[in-house]
Amino acid sequence: MARSPAAAARLDAVSAANRIHAELDLRRRITARAGLVDVFEAIGDLDIPLVFKPLDSALGLCLPAPLKGIMITTERPLHIQRFTAAHELGHAVLEHEGSIDREILERGPNSPSDGRDLQEVAAEAFAAEFLLPRWLYRHHIQAQGWTVAHDLRRPATVYQLSLRMAVSYEATCWGLLSHQILPYDEVRGLSRARIGDLKAELGAGHKPADSWADVWKVTQRDNGARLLGNPDDLVRIELEEAVSSGHRWNVETLAAADWDLLEDQSLFSTDPLIYGAPSTRVVVARPRHGGHGEIALRERQPWAQETPDAAAFQLAVALQGRERAGLSRADRLRLGLSI
């Protein structure tokens, strides 16, 4: 059976996204460090001019060859800027005519196509595949020790997965369907979850000041990871602590690193109750002036001299929020400018 024009456009777009992944060696670069596709950096690597402007009537636009360039609004949250940039990159890579995009669906290959412009269908499919390839899902699932049979059927898990890939919760849900990880009915149910309730539970009674902000849950499995998010995000840190031998994580250093410590407690397993077993140190923290830098914690006995083999936990933090007017942070870094 011959493919429909929409199906053919999507297939070509997915193939183009995979080609750019290979051309830029993104799989190796991403799984070895940040864990997310930096679309702004990729656009720069492809020598396509990118600029951010306070557009009111459009999310983004793409100039056709020979001009070739991408413009993204500064008036939307970071995850929308990222998906819009991937959409416009799709237009550029697929050599479409110039495009001004006022609305972009984040479902990619699952978005309805009846009567729609095939260029837009293709750009959406490109964006979804570019930001959310199957291998990136697999990378995070394996790194976190999640299972498809249990964990990925829980909205709380999918929410944390979306944060690590720096895309919306909805886009993450539909990617599970696109890659045939979960069936339609389950994905549909996940997409209807109340994310506000998840944030409230994770924050232990503390909520982000901005409704767009998120609550991260990080554990020892995230050691060395990079968090990309918003200045009002909360970070919930859960680390095993050997309290029976007097070891404590030095969470007080967060205050010196310009973080507010909102919650600090130790949780003990009571089912079954095992004396001497490790507890879990749970900390909820918020950056005072937009988190950018590093969280570095060590587990030690307060009265003893610190040893080189002490347990350590480290995160690179870039909770700077949306891109501002002008060049992207990636381009500024490339040029040696202040970000």
Secondary structure by P-SEA (a helix, b strand, c coil): ccccaaaaaaaaaaaaaaaaaaaaaaaaaaaacccccaaaaaaaaacbbbbbcccccccbbbbcccccbbbbbccccaaaaaaaaaaaaaaaaacccbbbbccccccccccccccccaaaaaaaaaaaaaaccaaaaaaaaaaaccccccccccaaaaaaaaaaacccaaaaaaaaaaaccccaaaaaaaaaccaaaaaaaaacccccccccbbbbbbccccccccccccccbbbbbbbbbcccccccccccccccccccccccbbbbbccccccccbbbbbbbbbbcccccbbbbbbbcccccccccccbbbbbbccccccccccccaaaaaaacccc
